[in-house]
Amino acid sequence: MLFDGVCNLCSSTVQFIIRHDPQGWFRFASLQSETGQRLLRHHGIPTEGAGFDSVVVIEGGKVWLESDAAFHILYRLGGVWRILALLWFVPKRLRDRAYRLVAENRYRLLGRLEQCIAPTPELRKRFLDAA
């Protein structure tokens, strides 16, 4: 999962996923990192502009962006979170519009970090650019 490393909302989301993913299925890299930039280029995703407004999930060569990525995360977390993933059936145009509204206002709503979060030593293996 690629995320905006200086976004409080995104960093909180990463922490939420870590808490609810005890199997360690998800691995993380910030969009701004060398690893994140390389993965974006490899998958043909712009490395600036709109790409920084979206969480990116890459699994087996398939890429999910915007609301699709959010719902894929919920689905992969399983349990009660998989129930919320049923909202995936809301038309994509509406889901993505809501997603973009939050993404475009995330710094104003929850602030911005000075630098990317630093994983604890026990979580370093979950971060692709901190190993």
N, C-alpha and C positions, 0 to 999 in steps of 0.2 A: 504494500500500500504506500503510495506516495502522497505526501501531505505538505501543506504550507507550514514550514518549520517555525515561522515567526508569528503565526496566528494562534491566539489563545484558544479559540474554539477548536481549531484543528488539533492542537496539542492535548486539549482535554479529551477530544475524541480518541486519540491514540491511547491515552491512559485508560479510558473506558474500555476500549477493545482489549487491551492487555489484561485488565481485571476480569473480563468475561470470556477470555480465550485461553483457558488454562492449558490446553493442548499445545499452544504456541504455533497455531496454524499460520497466523499473520506475521509477516516481516515488514519492516518499515524503513523508509528513507524519505528525507525531506525533498521537496521539489527543487530547492535551491542547491542541494548537494551535488557533487560531481556524479555520484551514483544515480541520483534522481534525474539529472540532466541527460546522462547517458541512456537511461531507460526510456525517457520521453522521446529522445531522438530515434532510438532503435524501433520504437512503436509508431513513429510518424506523428507524434503529438507536439504541438508548438511548445517551445521552451520558454516562452514569455507571453504575456497578455492573458488570454482566456484560460490557458492551461494552469495558471496560478490561482484561478478561482475555483478549481475543482480538485477534489480528492480523486486519485487514480488508483484503481485496483487492477493488477495484472496477475493472471493465473493461467498457466499453460499456454501462453501466447495470446490469450484473449484479454481485451482491455475493456474495463467499465469506467465510465466517466459520469460526473454529476449525480443525479438521483439514482441511476442504474448502479453506480458504485456504492452509494449508501445502502441501497436495498440488498446488494450482493453481500455486503458486510453483515447486515442483520441476518440474512439467510445462513451464511457460514457460521455465525456465532451459535446458531441453533437455539433450542429451548424456546422460551417465551419470545425471544428476539425474532425467531423465525415466523411467529404469528404476525408481528409487525410488518414483516416482509411481504405479507399478502397485499399490502397497499401498493405493491408493484403493479397491480392491475389498474390503478388510476392511470388515465392516459399520460403517456410520456411527456407530451407538451406541457401539461399542467404541472406534473412533478418537477420537470426541469425548470419551469418558470419560478416555482416556489424555491427550489434549490438555489437558483441564481440570485434571487432576491436576498436570501440569507448570505450567500457567498460575497455579493457585492457590498454588503454592509457589515461584514464580520468584524472588521477592525473597529468600526465605530461602535458596534454593539458590545464587544467583549475585549477590545484592546489588542495591542500588538506587543510581542516580546522583542527584546533587544537582540537576542540571538536564539538559535534553535535549542530545543530542550536537549539536555545531556542525559542519556540513559544511565541508570545505576549499573554498577559492574555486573550484577546478576541478570540485567536485561540487555546488556550489550549485544548478545547473540541474536536478539530480535531486530536489531537495527543494522541494515545492510551497509551503511556508511560509517559504522562505529565499531566494526569487528576488528 
